[in-house]
Amino acid sequence: MNKENPFELPLTVRGYELDAFHHVNNAVYVQYFEHARWMALKDLGPEWLQGQGLTMVVRKLTVEYDAPATVFDELVVRLWVERIGTSSVTFGQDLLRGEKTLARAQVVAVCLGTDGRPHPVPQQWKDIVGWADEKAPLSE
């Protein structure tokens, strides 16, 4: 799961996601990004994480908004791994309508053990997402 081969999740904008200005509220974009991360985890099989008593929590979320989405727009949320550190994973995401990028996000998630403290990202997870180079630079 890298930028050249991202996880993709199609979505259709629903009327209740619009705000008073008749476009998708910025907080809903964050929900779209989170939903895509959960669906990617589901596709990868969450057993590896749960079976080891580990969890991932968002430590940092940065979103850049470029254009609005409106009711019935057909969107695609893309997700890829930008970096894996000792106990963290940095995800890149974007939200597209056709070829137009509506928003971009970068999410840093930390792996926690049963004691609630940072835990090294298991090699099994690196293997599942096809991570070959832990020292690779962040994507632009």
Secondary structure, 3 states (H helix, E strand, C coil): CECCECEEEEEECCHHHECCCCCECHHHHHHHHHHHHHHHHHHHCCHHHHHCCCEEEEEEEEEEECCCCCCCCEEEEEEEEEEECCCEEEEEEEEEECCEEEEEEEEEEEEECCCCCECCCCHHHHHHCCCCCCCCCCCC
